Amino acid sequence: MNKKKPRLLYLVFFSMTTVALSPASFAVSFNYEEIQGHFDSTVTYGQTYRTQRRASNLIGLSNGGTAFSVNGDDGNLNYDTGLISNTFRFTSELDLRYRNFGGFLRFTGFKDTKNDKASDPERTDLTEQALEQVGEDLKLLDAYVWGNFTIGNNPVDIRVGDQVLSWGESTFIQNGVNIINPVDVAQLRTPGAELRNALIPVGMVSLNAGVTPDISVEAFYQYNYDKIRIDPPGSFFSTNDFVGDGGSCALLGFGSIPDYPLLAVGDRSTTTCQSTLFMGPIPLSAFGASRSPDRRPDDGGQYGAALRWYSPAINNTEFGFFFINYHSRLPIISAISSTPAPGVGSPPLNNPVAPATYFIEYPEDIKVYAVSFNTQLGTTGWALQGEYSFKNDVPLQVDDNELLAAALHFDLIPVPGVASQLGAFGNGVEVPGFIRRNVSQLQMTATRIFGPALGSDQTLLLAEFAISHVHGMPKQEDLRLEAPGTSLPGNPAVAALPFVPGLETNGFADATSWGYRILLRTDFNRAIGPVNLQPRISWRHDVNGNSPGPGGNFIEGNKAVSVGLGAEYLNEWEADLSYTSFFGAGTQNLLYDRDFVSFSISYSF
C-alpha cells in the first residue's frame, strides 16, 4: 500500500469537511466563454455495529466451533459484537462542456478507522490488498470524454474512457443482462454506501445512435478488463478465506486442521500451507494448497450491441434486444496437482515432494443473447419490466472438495471409490476447476407508486422475481458443482475415510433456482418542519434451489430483512439508520449470524 495515502486521505477529507461546513459552501458552477463546468461533492460519515454473536456451526472445528471447514471463518472470528466499521468518505464530480463535447470525472476516497491497520481485527491480520478494499483508498472512478453529433437527422452520442454502462431491466437480482461493469462488493457494505461508488468504471468506447424516432442502437467495445471485487478475506462480511484478494491457503482438513497453527504463540501470518508442523507423521501442509499467481484474461475481446424499439401500438412498450461477449468478472478456482513422495500413498499420508497449489482464473468469451421489455399496465398505475437472457459457455465452479481431492491425489489412497469426480491427474499438472454450460435467466419487476395515505405523500412498492436454469446440468452423482456451506464430501467412500467426519447433508448446486425481492418505501415530506422522512422495509427470499457458483443468485431458504429510516433536509443533508437481519437456509446461509445496525450522515455541496 502507498504509505502516503493515509496522510493524503486525512488532508483531503479534513479540507472537504471544512469547506462543506463553512457558511459559504456550495456546489461550483462556472462559465468561461463557451466552456461550462460544474463541480459538486458529498462527504459522508457512518458506523456499522455487529448485533449478533457468532454461531459456532459457522466456525471451524479447530478454531473452536463445530463447522467442518476453516476456509470461511476468518471474517467471523475477526469481529465480536460492537463496532465493525467507522468510515469517513468523500465523492466529488466534475462535469465540463464545450459546445457539443464534454468530459466527466468522478473520484472518491474513504478511511475506515476500525479497519485501516492490518492488526485491527481480533484474530487474523488483514492483508495489504484487503486494507485497500476495507481500510482506506483514494481513487479515480469515471474519467471519460463525450461528444454529441447529428448524422443526417439522427442523433449520435459517443463516450470514450472509464465509464459505467447499464443495460437490461434488473433492479436487484444480478447475473442477467447488466454485466458490463463489475462491482466492488466491499464498497456496498460501507455505511452510507452509494451505488456510484461500488460500480467499477471500465475503459471502453460506447455509442448510442437514433435510427428513427422509435428505434435506437447502442454498442460498446471494452479495451480494459476488470473483475468483481468480492469481500476480502478477514473482513466482516467475508465468507471465503482463500479466493478474495489476499487469500493464500485452501485446506481440505474438514475442519480438523487449523488454518493458522501458530496463532497460540503469536504468529498471525504463518498459514497451515506454509507450516512445517506435523500432525503425527503427516505434515499439515499436505492437507492444503497454496495460492499461485492469478490468471487475468485479455483486456480486449469484450463488446456488445443493443437495439431498442419503442412501440406506441403495443401499449407504449419499449423492447430491447442485446448481444454481449465478455470475460468472466467472477473468480474461478483451479489447481495444480501435487507430486507425492515416491512409494507412499497420497498427500494425506505422506509429505509431498511438491505440494498442490491453486490459482484464480477468469474464463473468457461468454456470450449473452437477451431480450427485454418495459411498459405500463394500462391505467392501473403499475409499471412492468422484464428480461430473458441466454448465456452461452458460462463457467460453473466444481465443488471445491472435488477439486482439492484431485489436486491432493486422493486417487492414490488404496480404498476403492475415493477418487475425485474429476478423475485422476498426473503430478504437477493443471486440474481445471470449472465446466462450461449454457444458463438461462428470466426476471420480472413490477413497480407501483401509491398516492397520499395515512399522512404520507406517496408510497413506492417494488417487487422483483427471477428464475435461473442451467442447461445440461450434470447429475450430482457424476459431478457436483459448488454451493455455499458444502464442506463435507458427497461421496460415501470418501466420507468413510478415518480422517473425514462424514457425508455432506447440505444441498449441492441445482439446475433450477429462483427467488424474489420486495421493497416498500413511504415518503413523508416536511414531516418535521423542513425535514423529509422515508421509512422503508426490504425483503429477500430465495425460495427453491441452490444456484451454482461462482456468484449464484439463490440459496434455498435464504432470507433477509432490512428496516430503515432515511431523512433529508434542504436537499443537502441526508441521514440514514437501518437494521439488517439474515436468517433461513441453515449453515448454507454463511451470513446468518451477522445481523448489523448501520448509521450514516452526509452533506452534499
Secondary structure as a PSIPRED ss2 file (coil, helix, strand):
# PSIPRED VFORMAT (PSIPRED V4.0)

   1 M C   1.000  0.000  0.000
   2 N C   1.000  0.000  0.000
   3 K C   1.000  0.000  0.000
   4 K C   1.000  0.000  0.000
   5 K H   0.000  1.000  0.000
   6 P H   0.000  1.000  0.000
   7 R H   0.000  1.000  0.000
   8 L H   0.000  1.000  0.000
   9 L H   0.000  1.000  0.000
  10 Y H   0.000  1.000  0.000
  11 L H   0.000  1.000  0.000
  12 V H   0.000  1.000  0.000
  13 F H   0.000  1.000  0.000
  14 F H   0.000  1.000  0.000
  15 S H   0.000  1.000  0.000
  16 M H   0.000  1.000  0.000
  17 T H   0.000  1.000  0.000
  18 T H   0.000  1.000  0.000
  19 V H   0.000  1.000  0.000
  20 A H   0.000  1.000  0.000
  21 L H   0.000  1.000  0.000
  22 S C   1.000  0.000  0.000
  23 P C   1.000  0.000  0.000
  24 A C   1.000  0.000  0.000
  25 S C   1.000  0.000  0.000
  26 F C   1.000  0.000  0.000
  27 A C   1.000  0.000  0.000
  28 V E   0.000  0.000  1.000
  29 S E   0.000  0.000  1.000
  30 F E   0.000  0.000  1.000
  31 N E   0.000  0.000  1.000
  32 Y E   0.000  0.000  1.000
  33 E C   1.000  0.000  0.000
  34 E C   1.000  0.000  0.000
  35 I E   0.000  0.000  1.000
  36 Q E   0.000  0.000  1.000
  37 G E   0.000  0.000  1.000
  38 H E   0.000  0.000  1.000
  39 F E   0.000  0.000  1.000
  40 D E   0.000  0.000  1.000
  41 S E   0.000  0.000  1.000
  42 T E   0.000  0.000  1.000
  43 V E   0.000  0.000  1.000
  44 T E   0.000  0.000  1.000
  45 Y E   0.000  0.000  1.000
  46 G E   0.000  0.000  1.000
  47 Q E   0.000  0.000  1.000
  48 T E   0.000  0.000  1.000
  49 Y E   0.000  0.000  1.000
  50 R E   0.000  0.000  1.000
  51 T C   1.000  0.000  0.000
  52 Q C   1.000  0.000  0.000
  53 R C   1.000  0.000  0.000
  54 R C   1.000  0.000  0.000
  55 A C   1.000  0.000  0.000
  56 S H   0.000  1.000  0.000
  57 N H   0.000  1.000  0.000
  58 L H   0.000  1.000  0.000
  59 I C   1.000  0.000  0.000
  60 G E   0.000  0.000  1.000
  61 L H   0.000  1.000  0.000
  62 S H   0.000  1.000  0.000
  63 N H   0.000  1.000  0.000
  64 G C   1.000  0.000  0.000
  65 G C   1.000  0.000  0.000
  66 T C   1.000  0.000  0.000
  67 A E   0.000  0.000  1.000
  68 F C   1.000  0.000  0.000
  69 S C   1.000  0.000  0.000
  70 V C   1.000  0.000  0.000
  71 N C   1.000  0.000  0.000
  72 G C   1.000  0.000  0.000
  73 D C   1.000  0.000  0.000
  74 D H   0.000  1.000  0.000
  75 G H   0.000  1.000  0.000
  76 N H   0.000  1.000  0.000
  77 L H   0.000  1.000  0.000
  78 N C   1.000  0.000  0.000
  79 Y C   1.000  0.000  0.000
  80 D C   1.000  0.000  0.000
  81 T C   1.000  0.000  0.000
  82 G E   0.000  0.000  1.000
  83 L E   0.000  0.000  1.000
  84 I E   0.000  0.000  1.000
  85 S E   0.000  0.000  1.000
  86 N E   0.000  0.000  1.000
  87 T E   0.000  0.000  1.000
  88 F E   0.000  0.000  1.000
  89 R E   0.000  0.000  1.000
  90 F E   0.000  0.000  1.000
  91 T E   0.000  0.000  1.000
  92 S E   0.000  0.000  1.000
  93 E E   0.000  0.000  1.000
  94 L E   0.000  0.000  1.000
  95 D E   0.000  0.000  1.000
  96 L E   0.000  0.000  1.000
  97 R E   0.000  0.000  1.000
  98 Y E   0.000  0.000  1.000
  99 R C   1.000  0.000  0.000
 100 N C   1.000  0.000  0.000
 101 F E   0.000  0.000  1.000
 102 G E   0.000  0.000  1.000
 103 G E   0.000  0.000  1.000
 104 F E   0.000  0.000  1.000
 105 L E   0.000  0.000  1.000
 106 R E   0.000  0.000  1.000
 107 F E   0.000  0.000  1.000
 108 T E   0.000  0.000  1.000
 109 G E   0.000  0.000  1.000
 110 F E   0.000  0.000  1.000
 111 K E   0.000  0.000  1.000
 112 D E   0.000  0.000  1.000
 113 T C   1.000  0.000  0.000
 114 K C   1.000  0.000  0.000
 115 N C   1.000  0.000  0.000
 116 D C   1.000  0.000  0.000
 117 K C   1.000  0.000  0.000
 118 A C   1.000  0.000  0.000
 119 S C   1.000  0.000  0.000
 120 D C   1.000  0.000  0.000
 121 P C   1.000  0.000  0.000
 122 E C   1.000  0.000  0.000
 123 R C   1.000  0.000  0.000
 124 T C   1.000  0.000  0.000
 125 D C   1.000  0.000  0.000
 126 L C   1.000  0.000  0.000
 127 T C   1.000  0.000  0.000
 128 E H   0.000  1.000  0.000
 129 Q H   0.000  1.000  0.000
 130 A H   0.000  1.000  0.000
 131 L H   0.000  1.000  0.000
 132 E H   0.000  1.000  0.000
 133 Q H   0.000  1.000  0.000
 134 V H   0.000  1.000  0.000
 135 G C   1.000  0.000  0.000
 136 E E   0.000  0.000  1.000
 137 D E   0.000  0.000  1.000
 138 L E   0.000  0.000  1.000
 139 K E   0.000  0.000  1.000
 140 L E   0.000  0.000  1.000
 141 L E   0.000  0.000  1.000
 142 D E   0.000  0.000  1.000
 143 A E   0.000  0.000  1.000
 144 Y E   0.000  0.000  1.000
 145 V E   0.000  0.000  1.000
 146 W E   0.000  0.000  1.000
 147 G E   0.000  0.000  1.000
 148 N E   0.000  0.000  1.000
 149 F E   0.000  0.000  1.000
 150 T E   0.000  0.000  1.000
 151 I E   0.000  0.000  1.000
 152 G C   1.000  0.000  0.000
 153 N C   1.000  0.000  0.000
 154 N E   0.000  0.000  1.000
 155 P E   0.000  0.000  1.000
 156 V E   0.000  0.000  1.000
 157 D E   0.000  0.000  1.000
 158 I E   0.000  0.000  1.000
 159 R E   0.000  0.000  1.000
 160 V E   0.000  0.000  1.000
 161 G E   0.000  0.000  1.000
 162 D E   0.000  0.000  1.000
 163 Q E   0.000  0.000  1.000
 164 V C   1.000  0.000  0.000
 165 L C   1.000  0.000  0.000
 166 S C   1.000  0.000  0.000
 167 W C   1.000  0.000  0.000
 168 G C   1.000  0.000  0.000
 169 E C   1.000  0.000  0.000
 170 S C   1.000  0.000  0.000
 171 T C   1.000  0.000  0.000
 172 F C   1.000  0.000  0.000
 173 I C   1.000  0.000  0.000
 174 Q C   1.000  0.000  0.000
 175 N C   1.000  0.000  0.000
 176 G C   1.000  0.000  0.000
 177 V C   1.000  0.000  0.000
 178 N C   1.000  0.000  0.000
 179 I C   1.000  0.000  0.000
 180 I C   1.000  0.000  0.000
 181 N C   1.000  0.000  0.000
 182 P C   1.000  0.000  0.000
 183 V E   0.000  0.000  1.000
 184 D E   0.000  0.000  1.000
 185 V H   0.000  1.000  0.000
 186 A H   0.000  1.000  0.000
 187 Q H   0.000  1.000  0.000
 188 L H   0.000  1.000  0.000
 189 R H   0.000  1.000  0.000
 190 T C   1.000  0.000  0.000
 191 P C   1.000  0.000  0.000
 192 G C   1.000  0.000  0.000
 193 A C   1.000  0.000  0.000
 194 E C   1.000  0.000  0.000
 195 L H   0.000  1.000  0.000
 196 R H   0.000  1.000  0.000
 197 N H   0.000  1.000  0.000
 198 A H   0.000  1.000  0.000
 199 L E   0.000  0.000  1.000
 200 I C   1.000  0.000  0.000
 201 P C   1.000  0.000  0.000
 202 V E   0.000  0.000  1.000
 203 G E   0.000  0.000  1.000
 204 M E   0.000  0.000  1.000
 205 V E   0.000  0.000  1.000
 206 S E   0.000  0.000  1.000
 207 L E   0.000  0.000  1.000
 208 N E   0.000  0.000  1.000
 209 A E   0.000  0.000  1.000
 210 G E   0.000  0.000  1.000
 211 V E   0.000  0.000  1.000
 212 T E   0.000  0.000  1.000
 213 P C   1.000  0.000  0.000
 214 D C   1.000  0.000  0.000
 215 I E   0.000  0.000  1.000
 216 S E   0.000  0.000  1.000
 217 V E   0.000  0.000  1.000
 218 E E   0.000  0.000  1.000
 219 A E   0.000  0.000  1.000
 220 F E   0.000  0.000  1.000
 221 Y E   0.000  0.000  1.000
 222 Q E   0.000  0.000  1.000
 223 Y C   1.000  0.000  0.000
 224 N C   1.000  0.000  0.000
 225 Y C   1.000  0.000  0.000
 226 D C   1.000  0.000  0.000
 227 K C   1.000  0.000  0.000
 228 I C   1.000  0.000  0.000
 229 R E   0.000  0.000  1.000
 230 I C   1.000  0.000  0.000
 231 D C   1.000  0.000  0.000
 232 P C   1.000  0.000  0.000
 233 P C   1.000  0.000  0.000
 234 G C   1.000  0.000  0.000
 235 S C   1.000  0.000  0.000
 236 F C   1.000  0.000  0.000
 237 F C   1.000  0.000  0.000
 238 S C   1.000  0.000  0.000
 239 T C   1.000  0.000  0.000
 240 N C   1.000  0.000  0.000
 241 D C   1.000  0.000  0.000
 242 F C   1.000  0.000  0.000
 243 V C   1.000  0.000  0.000
 244 G C   1.000  0.000  0.000
 245 D C   1.000  0.000  0.000
 246 G C   1.000  0.000  0.000
 247 G C   1.000  0.000  0.000
 248 S C   1.000  0.000  0.000
 249 C E   0.000  0.000  1.000
 250 A E   0.000  0.000  1.000
 251 L E   0.000  0.000  1.000
 252 L C   1.000  0.000  0.000
 253 G C   1.000  0.000  0.000
 254 F C   1.000  0.000  0.000
 255 G C   1.000  0.000  0.000
 256 S C   1.000  0.000  0.000
 257 I C   1.000  0.000  0.000
 258 P C   1.000  0.000  0.000
 259 D C   1.000  0.000  0.000
 260 Y C   1.000  0.000  0.000
 261 P C   1.000  0.000  0.000
 262 L C   1.000  0.000  0.000
 263 L H   0.000  1.000  0.000
 264 A H   0.000  1.000  0.000
 265 V H   0.000  1.000  0.000
 266 G C   1.000  0.000  0.000
 267 D C   1.000  0.000  0.000
 268 R C   1.000  0.000  0.000
 269 S C   1.000  0.000  0.000
 270 T C   1.000  0.000  0.000
 271 T C   1.000  0.000  0.000
 272 T H   0.000  1.000  0.000
 273 C H   0.000  1.000  0.000
 274 Q H   0.000  1.000  0.000
 275 S C   1.000  0.000  0.000
 276 T C   1.000  0.000  0.000
 277 L C   1.000  0.000  0.000
 278 F E   0.000  0.000  1.000
 279 M E   0.000  0.000  1.000
 280 G C   1.000  0.000  0.000
 281 P C   1.000  0.000  0.000
 282 I E   0.000  0.000  1.000
 283 P E   0.000  0.000  1.000
 284 L H   0.000  1.000  0.000
 285 S H   0.000  1.000  0.000
 286 A H   0.000  1.000  0.000
 287 F H   0.000  1.000  0.000
 288 G E   0.000  0.000  1.000
 289 A E   0.000  0.000  1.000
 290 S E   0.000  0.000  1.000
 291 R E   0.000  0.000  1.000
 292 S C   1.000  0.000  0.000
 293 P C   1.000  0.000  0.000
 294 D C   1.000  0.000  0.000
 295 R E   0.000  0.000  1.000
 296 R C   1.000  0.000  0.000
 297 P C   1.000  0.000  0.000
 298 D C   1.000  0.000  0.000
 299 D C   1.000  0.000  0.000
 300 G C   1.000  0.000  0.000
 301 G C   1.000  0.000  0.000
 302 Q E   0.000  0.000  1.000
 303 Y E   0.000  0.000  1.000
 304 G E   0.000  0.000  1.000
 305 A E   0.000  0.000  1.000
 306 A E   0.000  0.000  1.000
 307 L E   0.000  0.000  1.000
 308 R E   0.000  0.000  1.000
 309 W E   0.000  0.000  1.000
 310 Y E   0.000  0.000  1.000
 311 S E   0.000  0.000  1.000
 312 P C   1.000  0.000  0.000
 313 A C   1.000  0.000  0.000
 314 I C   1.000  0.000  0.000
 315 N C   1.000  0.000  0.000
 316 N C   1.000  0.000  0.000
 317 T E   0.000  0.000  1.000
 318 E E   0.000  0.000  1.000
 319 F E   0.000  0.000  1.000
 320 G E   0.000  0.000  1.000
 321 F E   0.000  0.000  1.000
 322 F E   0.000  0.000  1.000
 323 F E   0.000  0.000  1.000
 324 I E   0.000  0.000  1.000
 325 N E   0.000  0.000  1.000
 326 Y E   0.000  0.000  1.000
 327 H C   1.000  0.000  0.000
 328 S C   1.000  0.000  0.000
 329 R C   1.000  0.000  0.000
 330 L C   1.000  0.000  0.000
 331 P C   1.000  0.000  0.000
 332 I E   0.000  0.000  1.000
 333 I E   0.000  0.000  1.000
 334 S E   0.000  0.000  1.000
 335 A E   0.000  0.000  1.000
 336 I E   0.000  0.000  1.000
 337 S C   1.000  0.000  0.000
 338 S C   1.000  0.000  0.000
 339 T E   0.000  0.000  1.000
 340 P C   1.000  0.000  0.000
 341 A C   1.000  0.000  0.000
 342 P C   1.000  0.000  0.000
 343 G C   1.000  0.000  0.000
 344 V C   1.000  0.000  0.000
 345 G C   1.000  0.000  0.000
 346 S C   1.000  0.000  0.000
 347 P H   0.000  1.000  0.000
 348 P H   0.000  1.000  0.000
 349 L H   0.000  1.000  0.000
 350 N C   1.000  0.000  0.000
 351 N C   1.000  0.000  0.000
 352 P C   1.000  0.000  0.000
 353 V C   1.000  0.000  0.000
 354 A E   0.000  0.000  1.000
 355 P C   1.000  0.000  0.000
 356 A C   1.000  0.000  0.000
 357 T E   0.000  0.000  1.000
 358 Y E   0.000  0.000  1.000
 359 F E   0.000  0.000  1.000
 360 I E   0.000  0.000  1.000
 361 E E   0.000  0.000  1.000
 362 Y C   1.000  0.000  0.000
 363 P C   1.000  0.000  0.000
 364 E C   1.000  0.000  0.000
 365 D C   1.000  0.000  0.000
 366 I E   0.000  0.000  1.000
 367 K E   0.000  0.000  1.000
 368 V E   0.000  0.000  1.000
 369 Y E   0.000  0.000  1.000
 370 A E   0.000  0.000  1.000
 371 V E   0.000  0.000  1.000
 372 S E   0.000  0.000  1.000
 373 F E   0.000  0.000  1.000
 374 N E   0.000  0.000  1.000
 375 T E   0.000  0.000  1.000
 376 Q E   0.000  0.000  1.000
 377 L C   1.000  0.000  0.000
 378 G C   1.000  0.000  0.000
 379 T C   1.000  0.000  0.000
 380 T C   1.000  0.000  0.000
 381 G C   1.000  0.000  0.000
 382 W E   0.000  0.000  1.000
 383 A E   0.000  0.000  1.000
 384 L E   0.000  0.000  1.000
 385 Q E   0.000  0.000  1.000
 386 G E   0.000  0.000  1.000
 387 E E   0.000  0.000  1.000
 388 Y E   0.000  0.000  1.000
 389 S E   0.000  0.000  1.000
 390 F E   0.000  0.000  1.000
 391 K E   0.000  0.000  1.000
 392 N E   0.000  0.000  1.000
 393 D E   0.000  0.000  1.000
 394 V E   0.000  0.000  1.000
 395 P E   0.000  0.000  1.000
 396 L E   0.000  0.000  1.000
 397 Q E   0.000  0.000  1.000
 398 V E   0.000  0.000  1.000
 399 D C   1.000  0.000  0.000
 400 D H   0.000  1.000  0.000
 401 N H   0.000  1.000  0.000
 402 E H   0.000  1.000  0.000
 403 L H   0.000  1.000  0.000
 404 L H   0.000  1.000  0.000
 405 A H   0.000  1.000  0.000
 406 A H   0.000  1.000  0.000
 407 A H   0.000  1.000  0.000
 408 L C   1.000  0.000  0.000
 409 H C   1.000  0.000  0.000
 410 F H   0.000  1.000  0.000
 411 D H   0.000  1.000  0.000
 412 L H   0.000  1.000  0.000
 413 I C   1.000  0.000  0.000
 414 P C   1.000  0.000  0.000
 415 V C   1.000  0.000  0.000
 416 P C   1.000  0.000  0.000
 417 G C   1.000  0.000  0.000
 418 V C   1.000  0.000  0.000
 419 A C   1.000  0.000  0.000
 420 S C   1.000  0.000  0.000
 421 Q C   1.000  0.000  0.000
 422 L C   1.000  0.000  0.000
 423 G C   1.000  0.000  0.000
 424 A C   1.000  0.000  0.000
 425 F C   1.000  0.000  0.000
 426 G C   1.000  0.000  0.000
 427 N C   1.000  0.000  0.000
 428 G C   1.000  0.000  0.000
 429 V C   1.000  0.000  0.000
 430 E E   0.000  0.000  1.000
 431 V E   0.000  0.000  1.000
 432 P C   1.000  0.000  0.000
 433 G C   1.000  0.000  0.000
 434 F E   0.000  0.000  1.000
 435 I E   0.000  0.000  1.000
 436 R E   0.000  0.000  1.000
 437 R E   0.000  0.000  1.000
 438 N E   0.000  0.000  1.000
 439 V E   0.000  0.000  1.000
 440 S E   0.000  0.000  1.000
 441 Q E   0.000  0.000  1.000
 442 L E   0.000  0.000  1.000
 443 Q E   0.000  0.000  1.000
 444 M E   0.000  0.000  1.000
 445 T E   0.000  0.000  1.000
 446 A E   0.000  0.000  1.000
 447 T E   0.000  0.000  1.000
 448 R E   0.000  0.000  1.000
 449 I E   0.000  0.000  1.000
 450 F E   0.000  0.000  1.000
 451 G C   1.000  0.000  0.000
 452 P C   1.000  0.000  0.000
 453 A E   0.000  0.000  1.000
 454 L C   1.000  0.000  0.000
 455 G C   1.000  0.000  0.000
 456 S E   0.000  0.000  1.000
 457 D C   1.000  0.000  0.000
 458 Q E   0.000  0.000  1.000
 459 T E   0.000  0.000  1.000
 460 L E   0.000  0.000  1.000
 461 L E   0.000  0.000  1.000
 462 L E   0.000  0.000  1.000
 463 A E   0.000  0.000  1.000
 464 E E   0.000  0.000  1.000
 465 F E   0.000  0.000  1.000
 466 A E   0.000  0.000  1.000
 467 I E   0.000  0.000  1.000
 468 S E   0.000  0.000  1.000
 469 H E   0.000  0.000  1.000
 470 V E   0.000  0.000  1.000
 471 H E   0.000  0.000  1.000
 472 G C   1.000  0.000  0.000
 473 M C   1.000  0.000  0.000
 474 P C   1.000  0.000  0.000
 475 K C   1.000  0.000  0.000
 476 Q C   1.000  0.000  0.000
 477 E C   1.000  0.000  0.000
 478 D C   1.000  0.000  0.000
 479 L C   1.000  0.000  0.000
 480 R C   1.000  0.000  0.000
 481 L E   0.000  0.000  1.000
 482 E C   1.000  0.000  0.000
 483 A C   1.000  0.000  0.000
 484 P C   1.000  0.000  0.000
 485 G C   1.000  0.000  0.000
 486 T C   1.000  0.000  0.000
 487 S C   1.000  0.000  0.000
 488 L C   1.000  0.000  0.000
 489 P C   1.000  0.000  0.000
 490 G C   1.000  0.000  0.000
 491 N C   1.000  0.000  0.000
 492 P H   0.000  1.000  0.000
 493 A H   0.000  1.000  0.000
 494 V H   0.000  1.000  0.000
 495 A H   0.000  1.000  0.000
 496 A C   1.000  0.000  0.000
 497 L C   1.000  0.000  0.000
 498 P C   1.000  0.000  0.000
 499 F C   1.000  0.000  0.000
 500 V C   1.000  0.000  0.000
 501 P C   1.000  0.000  0.000
 502 G C   1.000  0.000  0.000
 503 L C   1.000  0.000  0.000
 504 E C   1.000  0.000  0.000
 505 T C   1.000  0.000  0.000
 506 N C   1.000  0.000  0.000
 507 G C   1.000  0.000  0.000
 508 F C   1.000  0.000  0.000
 509 A C   1.000  0.000  0.000
 510 D C   1.000  0.000  0.000
 511 A C   1.000  0.000  0.000
 512 T E   0.000  0.000  1.000
 513 S E   0.000  0.000  1.000
 514 W E   0.000  0.000  1.000
 515 G E   0.000  0.000  1.000
 516 Y E   0.000  0.000  1.000
 517 R E   0.000  0.000  1.000
 518 I E   0.000  0.000  1.000
 519 L E   0.000  0.000  1.000
 520 L E   0.000  0.000  1.000
 521 R E   0.000  0.000  1.000
 522 T E   0.000  0.000  1.000
 523 D E   0.000  0.000  1.000
 524 F E   0.000  0.000  1.000
 525 N E   0.000  0.000  1.000
 526 R E   0.000  0.000  1.000
 527 A E   0.000  0.000  1.000
 528 I E   0.000  0.000  1.000
 529 G C   1.000  0.000  0.000
 530 P C   1.000  0.000  0.000
 531 V E   0.000  0.000  1.000
 532 N E   0.000  0.000  1.000
 533 L E   0.000  0.000  1.000
 534 Q E   0.000  0.000  1.000
 535 P E   0.000  0.000  1.000
 536 R E   0.000  0.000  1.000
 537 I E   0.000  0.000  1.000
 538 S E   0.000  0.000  1.000
 539 W E   0.000  0.000  1.000
 540 R E   0.000  0.000  1.000
 541 H E   0.000  0.000  1.000
 542 D E   0.000  0.000  1.000
 543 V E   0.000  0.000  1.000
 544 N E   0.000  0.000  1.000
 545 G C   1.000  0.000  0.000
 546 N C   1.000  0.000  0.000
 547 S C   1.000  0.000  0.000
 548 P C   1.000  0.000  0.000
 549 G C   1.000  0.000  0.000
 550 P C   1.000  0.000  0.000
 551 G C   1.000  0.000  0.000
 552 G C   1.000  0.000  0.000
 553 N C   1.000  0.000  0.000
 554 F C   1.000  0.000  0.000
 555 I C   1.000  0.000  0.000
 556 E C   1.000  0.000  0.000
 557 G C   1.000  0.000  0.000
 558 N C   1.000  0.000  0.000
 559 K E   0.000  0.000  1.000
 560 A E   0.000  0.000  1.000
 561 V E   0.000  0.000  1.000
 562 S E   0.000  0.000  1.000
 563 V E   0.000  0.000  1.000
 564 G E   0.000  0.000  1.000
 565 L E   0.000  0.000  1.000
 566 G E   0.000  0.000  1.000
 567 A E   0.000  0.000  1.000
 568 E E   0.000  0.000  1.000
 569 Y E   0.000  0.000  1.000
 570 L C   1.000  0.000  0.000
 571 N C   1.000  0.000  0.000
 572 E C   1.000  0.000  0.000
 573 W E   0.000  0.000  1.000
 574 E E   0.000  0.000  1.000
 575 A E   0.000  0.000  1.000
 576 D E   0.000  0.000  1.000
 577 L E   0.000  0.000  1.000
 578 S E   0.000  0.000  1.000
 579 Y E   0.000  0.000  1.000
 580 T E   0.000  0.000  1.000
 581 S E   0.000  0.000  1.000
 582 F E   0.000  0.000  1.000
 583 F E   0.000  0.000  1.000
 584 G C   1.000  0.000  0.000
 585 A C   1.000  0.000  0.000
 586 G H   0.000  1.000  0.000
 587 T H   0.000  1.000  0.000
 588 Q H   0.000  1.000  0.000
 589 N C   1.000  0.000  0.000
 590 L C   1.000  0.000  0.000
 591 L C   1.000  0.000  0.000
 592 Y C   1.000  0.000  0.000
 593 D C   1.000  0.000  0.000
 594 R C   1.000  0.000  0.000
 595 D C   1.000  0.000  0.000
 596 F E   0.000  0.000  1.000
 597 V E   0.000  0.000  1.000
 598 S E   0.000  0.000  1.000
 599 F E   0.000  0.000  1.000
 600 S E   0.000  0.000  1.000
 601 I E   0.000  0.000  1.000
 602 S E   0.000  0.000  1.000
 603 Y E   0.000  0.000  1.000
 604 S E   0.000  0.000  1.000
 605 F C   1.000  0.000  0.000
